[in-house]
Amino acid sequence: MITEKIYKPSSGFTMLFLLLATIAGAGFFGSQHMAIGLVPCLVLAIIILPGFMIINPNESNVLVLFGSYAGTVKDNGFFWVNPLMIKRNVSLRARNLNGQSLKVNDKMGNPIEIAAVIVWQVQETAKALFEVNDYTMYVNIQSEAAVRHLAGHCPYDNLEDNEATVTLRGNTERVHEMLVEELNERLAKAGIHVLEARISHLAYAPEIAHAMLQRQQATAVVAARQQIVEGAVGMVEMALNKLSQKNIVTLDEERKAAMVSNLLVVLCGDKNVSPVVNTGTLYN
């Protein structure tokens, strides 16, 4: 495996000054001997000029000499290197990958649609150029594979797996951390470092979306009803205890049952009830 090494080039201004001085000298002597002055100047210019290079911020040049990796120049500025070296520019800037929506199955086998946005950059230029054929395509393919693996490893939510500690919909931060970890592991071979990865789209597939929506609504209704019943039972118990403690009225078991039934109907009903005033005795 190729390891990146930093190459320290010569200053481009020094070589430029040498070239200009040579041209000036050739011009001075060429006034008397034209052939003697121009030929060396032309040869020297042909040799020196290909070695100049300018490296902008967050860019680098990978140098190859006769098929052998010579090093990477990451410093910014105007430089000169051996003209026989092949220079390949590699950007070190952060890049965005807006992944397409993928249709996959989650851990429970439900078809879902998922997409991710990934921010990455080249960290080791030698690996990016020489360990894989096309590092940009490598990032695209491995990112899609990582998203598919993550979706198959976690359930969409807790509807079918109540014991799941991480779900795609409920634990977004943990899901993002898991995706970054897996992407860095997959892309390390190409010298790529993932800065951030987030799920940009998550939904059930269209063929089951309506059924899952109904299921979620039913689950929410059941949970709400359960909470309402628990609260109503507590209120009925409190009412009976208060009536008994303050000796307001003494009720036998039958009347207690009737009172409990009436209170539960009032407290648990979906609609408002119309009260019936008893103008007779307690038992009529």
HELIX and SHEET records of a PDB file:
HELIX    1   1 GLY A   12  GLY A   30  1                                  19    
HELIX    2   2 MET A   34  ILE A   48  1                                  15    
HELIX    3   3 LEU A   49  GLY A   51  5                                   3    
HELIX    4   4 THR A  125  PHE A  130  1                                   6    
HELIX    5   5 TYR A  135  HIS A  153  1                                  19    
HELIX    6   6 THR A  172  LEU A  187  1                                  16    
HELIX    7   7 ALA A  188  ALA A  190  5                                   3    
HELIX    8   8 PRO A  206  GLN A  245  1                                  40    
HELIX    9   9 GLU A  253  CYS A  268  1                                  16    
SHEET    1   A 3 SER A  10  SER A  11  0                                        
SHEET    2   A 3 GLY A  77  TRP A  80 -1                                        
SHEET    3   A 3 PHE A  52  ILE A  55 -1                                        
SHEET    1   B 3 SER A  68  VAL A  73  0                                        
SHEET    2   B 3 GLU A  59  LEU A  65 -1                                        
SHEET    3   B 3 ILE A  86  SER A  91 -1                                        
SHEET    1   C 3 ARG A  95  ASN A  98  0                                        
SHEET    2   C 3 PRO A 111  VAL A 122 -1                                        
SHEET    3   C 3 LEU A 102  ASN A 105 -1                                        
SHEET    1   D 3 ARG A  95  ASN A  98  0                                        
SHEET    2   D 3 PRO A 111  VAL A 122 -1                                        
SHEET    3   D 3 ILE A 192  TYR A 204 -1                                        
END                                                                             
